Amino acid sequence: MAAKEKGTEKAPGSKEAKGAKQPKGAATGKEPTAAKVSKTAPEAAAEAKAPKPRKALSGPPSRLFERYRKEIAPALAKEFSIGNPMAVPRLRKIVVNMGIGEATQNIKLLDAASAELSQITGQKPVTHRARKSIAQFKVRKGMPIGCSVTLRGQRMYEFLDRLTSIALPRVRDFRGLPSKAFDGRGNYTMGIRDQLIFPEIDYAKVDRTRGMNITMVTDAKTDEEARSLLRHLGIPFRT
């Protein structure tokens, strides 16, 4: 018989354990993964409080935005000799604010105003509280005194479209908006005395009339550019 190869003989008395366990990952050739580290209580609380990204609205773009992209933006670039398309003035956001001073005496008035503002804008309002106490108005610090909504993107253009084409024409004896109510930085604020001009509000369910302020924030460099932008978007300024 041929001599056995070197290293193949087993030492006398040695036994190979049947079914001996091998290190994890040795059979498959994969490196062992590190164990998951459990999160501490502060880390879990911070992750829970972190704001979640808002989902984009589905559906086709607003007709007013399409009109801005195809017609208004080229017209503004030509009017103000703007060569860079990114430098053309555009509408950034619309802030709709309701101040409810009587809410300090009756909190239900703020709840009703918040519900109406949600119907008008299609977005949940944010409650505003007093920053300091004012004795003569019986206002204490932290009291709820109003609510507001900030609209951007598609909701912003849809709200502006409804405002200019449906709501403002329903104002009694409407003769246009003042063209000088700009703040010097391209932002325009207008006042609405009655929420009933919006078709979303049911007249039978209104307990009292409420006014609101609507601020249109643009990235225009001058009030002249902002005025031209809003006029193209349908804001009926007085002539």
PLY file of the C-alpha trace (Angstrom):
ply
format ascii 1.0
element vertex 239
property float x
property float y
property float z
element edge 238
property int vertex1
property int vertex2
end_header
0.00 0.00 0.00
1.14 3.49 -0.77
2.18 5.57 2.19
-0.47 7.96 3.53
0.04 11.61 2.78
1.53 13.69 5.53
-0.94 15.44 7.77
-3.88 13.13 7.05
-3.40 10.85 10.04
-5.41 11.63 13.20
-3.76 11.62 16.56
-4.61 8.55 18.62
-7.55 9.10 20.96
-8.69 12.29 19.27
-12.34 12.50 18.29
-13.99 14.97 15.94
-17.17 16.26 17.51
-20.18 15.32 15.50
-22.14 18.37 14.37
-19.62 20.80 15.89
-20.76 24.43 15.54
-18.78 26.71 13.31
-18.48 30.47 13.71
-21.42 32.40 12.21
-20.67 33.29 8.61
-17.90 30.75 8.20
-19.97 28.34 6.11
-21.30 30.99 3.77
-18.12 33.03 3.59
-19.93 36.16 4.84
-18.51 38.35 7.56
-20.53 38.38 10.79
-22.72 41.48 11.08
-22.59 43.73 14.10
-25.44 43.51 16.57
-28.07 46.24 16.43
-27.67 48.91 19.08
-30.91 49.78 20.83
-31.82 53.47 20.89
-31.81 55.33 24.17
-34.95 57.02 25.48
-33.79 60.57 24.51
-32.91 59.44 20.97
-36.27 57.71 20.51
-38.12 60.78 21.81
-36.18 63.09 19.49
-36.95 60.87 16.50
-40.66 60.82 17.39
-40.79 64.63 17.62
-38.94 65.16 14.33
-41.30 66.60 11.69
-42.23 64.20 8.93
-41.88 65.39 5.32
-45.16 66.46 3.75
-46.48 64.41 0.89
-46.74 66.25 -2.41
-50.23 66.80 -3.72
-51.14 64.40 -6.48
-52.92 65.46 -9.63
-52.24 67.85 -12.48
-50.63 71.25 -11.80
-52.83 74.25 -11.15
-54.00 76.07 -14.27
-52.68 79.34 -12.81
-49.22 77.84 -12.34
-49.24 76.56 -15.93
-50.23 80.04 -17.09
-47.39 81.55 -15.07
-44.86 79.12 -16.53
-45.95 79.49 -20.15
-47.16 83.10 -20.39
-46.48 85.25 -17.32
-42.81 84.40 -16.72
-41.75 85.16 -20.34
-43.76 88.41 -20.25
-42.07 89.53 -17.01
-38.62 88.64 -18.36
-39.30 90.78 -21.42
-40.82 93.67 -19.42
-37.90 93.99 -16.99
-35.13 92.78 -19.37
-34.26 89.73 -17.27
-31.92 87.34 -19.07
-31.74 84.62 -16.41
-35.01 82.63 -16.20
-34.32 81.87 -12.52
-34.30 85.60 -11.73
-37.87 86.16 -12.95
-40.11 87.22 -10.00
-42.36 84.50 -8.66
-44.86 83.98 -5.86
-43.32 82.15 -2.91
-46.16 81.78 -0.39
-49.53 83.15 0.73
-50.30 83.66 4.42
-53.97 83.86 5.46
-54.42 85.18 9.00
-57.49 85.57 11.24
-57.20 87.60 14.45
-59.85 86.66 17.03
-59.53 89.01 20.00
-62.80 87.76 21.54
-61.24 84.30 21.88
-59.77 85.40 25.21
-63.32 85.40 26.61
-64.81 82.56 24.55
-62.48 79.90 23.16
-65.28 78.48 20.98
-64.97 81.52 18.72
-61.41 80.50 17.86
-62.52 76.93 17.12
-65.18 78.21 14.71
-62.71 80.56 13.00
-60.15 77.77 12.66
-62.75 75.46 11.08
-63.78 78.14 8.56
-60.18 78.94 7.68
-59.55 75.24 7.10
-62.51 75.07 4.71
-61.36 78.15 2.80
-57.72 77.12 2.37
-57.91 73.32 2.49
-55.18 73.21 5.14
-55.20 72.95 8.94
-54.55 76.35 10.60
-51.93 77.07 13.25
-53.08 78.74 16.48
-51.29 81.92 17.57
-50.91 82.89 21.23
-50.22 86.22 22.90
-46.51 86.89 23.44
-47.07 89.23 26.38
-49.82 90.29 28.75
-51.88 93.44 28.06
-54.04 94.41 31.03
-56.29 96.92 29.25
-57.35 94.26 26.70
-57.58 91.54 29.37
-54.99 89.48 27.51
-52.55 87.26 29.36
-49.38 85.78 27.93
-50.05 82.46 26.20
-53.73 83.10 25.46
-54.92 82.02 21.97
-55.73 85.14 19.94
-55.85 83.97 16.32
-54.96 81.42 13.68
-53.24 81.38 10.30
-52.40 79.19 7.32
-49.30 79.33 5.10
-49.89 78.08 1.56
-47.15 77.03 -0.86
-46.92 75.23 -4.16
-50.06 73.88 -5.78
-52.38 74.83 -2.90
-51.12 78.40 -3.10
-51.91 78.76 -6.82
-55.30 77.07 -6.43
-56.26 79.42 -3.58
-55.16 82.50 -5.53
-57.12 81.30 -8.57
-60.30 80.92 -6.50
-59.69 84.25 -4.77
-59.39 86.26 -7.98
-61.96 84.46 -10.13
-64.70 83.63 -7.59
-64.31 85.33 -4.18
-63.36 88.93 -5.01
-66.08 89.37 -7.68
-68.63 88.54 -4.96
-67.59 91.55 -2.84
-70.34 94.16 -2.82
-69.41 97.39 -4.65
-65.94 96.05 -5.38
-63.80 98.60 -7.23
-60.42 96.93 -7.11
-57.59 96.63 -4.60
-55.21 99.47 -3.66
-52.00 99.22 -5.66
-49.78 100.86 -3.01
-50.19 98.36 -0.16
-46.67 96.95 -0.62
-44.07 96.80 2.14
-41.07 97.89 0.04
-39.75 94.31 -0.27
-42.16 92.97 -2.86
-44.82 91.68 -0.44
-48.49 92.68 -0.65
-51.16 92.53 2.08
-54.89 92.85 1.52
-57.85 92.70 3.89
-61.11 90.76 3.60
-64.02 91.94 5.77
-66.37 89.01 5.27
-65.58 85.31 4.97
-68.89 84.69 3.19
-67.39 85.71 -0.17
-65.76 82.27 -0.29
-68.13 79.61 -1.67
-66.75 77.00 0.76
-68.51 78.75 3.69
-72.11 77.74 4.38
-74.15 80.84 5.25
-76.52 78.85 7.47
-73.66 77.65 9.71
-71.96 81.03 10.25
-72.41 82.50 13.74
-70.80 85.86 12.90
-68.81 87.53 10.13
-65.03 87.41 10.42
-62.38 89.26 8.49
-58.91 88.14 7.53
-55.61 89.40 6.16
-54.01 87.82 3.10
-50.28 88.40 2.54
-48.66 87.46 -0.76
-44.91 86.97 -0.45
-42.82 87.24 -3.63
-39.11 87.18 -4.36
-39.32 90.35 -6.48
-36.51 92.85 -5.94
-38.78 95.89 -6.16
-42.43 96.71 -5.53
-42.82 97.52 -9.21
-41.83 93.98 -10.21
-44.12 92.50 -7.53
-47.03 94.68 -8.67
-46.60 93.56 -12.26
-46.36 89.90 -11.18
-49.56 90.04 -9.13
-51.38 91.93 -11.86
-50.47 89.19 -14.35
-51.66 86.57 -11.82
-55.08 88.21 -11.75
-55.03 90.60 -8.77
-57.45 93.42 -9.75
-55.63 96.62 -8.77
-57.36 99.96 -9.00
-56.43 102.01 -12.04
0 1
1 2
2 3
3 4
4 5
5 6
6 7
7 8
8 9
9 10
10 11
11 12
12 13
13 14
14 15
15 16
16 17
17 18
18 19
19 20
20 21
21 22
22 23
23 24
24 25
25 26
26 27
27 28
28 29
29 30
30 31
31 32
32 33
33 34
34 35
35 36
36 37
37 38
38 39
39 40
40 41
41 42
42 43
43 44
44 45
45 46
46 47
47 48
48 49
49 50
50 51
51 52
52 53
53 54
54 55
55 56
56 57
57 58
58 59
59 60
60 61
61 62
62 63
63 64
64 65
65 66
66 67
67 68
68 69
69 70
70 71
71 72
72 73
73 74
74 75
75 76
76 77
77 78
78 79
79 80
80 81
81 82
82 83
83 84
84 85
85 86
86 87
87 88
88 89
89 90
90 91
91 92
92 93
93 94
94 95
95 96
96 97
97 98
98 99
99 100
100 101
101 102
102 103
103 104
104 105
105 106
106 107
107 108
108 109
109 110
110 111
111 112
112 113
113 114
114 115
115 116
116 117
117 118
118 119
119 120
120 121
121 122
122 123
123 124
124 125
125 126
126 127
127 128
128 129
129 130
130 131
131 132
132 133
133 134
134 135
135 136
136 137
137 138
138 139
139 140
140 141
141 142
142 143
143 144
144 145
145 146
146 147
147 148
148 149
149 150
150 151
151 152
152 153
153 154
154 155
155 156
156 157
157 158
158 159
159 160
160 161
161 162
162 163
163 164
164 165
165 166
166 167
167 168
168 169
169 170
170 171
171 172
172 173
173 174
174 175
175 176
176 177
177 178
178 179
179 180
180 181
181 182
182 183
183 184
184 185
185 186
186 187
187 188
188 189
189 190
190 191
191 192
192 193
193 194
194 195
195 196
196 197
197 198
198 199
199 200
200 201
201 202
202 203
203 204
204 205
205 206
206 207
207 208
208 209
209 210
210 211
211 212
212 213
213 214
214 215
215 216
216 217
217 218
218 219
219 220
220 221
221 222
222 223
223 224
224 225
225 226
226 227
227 228
228 229
229 230
230 231
231 232
232 233
233 234
234 235
235 236
236 237
237 238
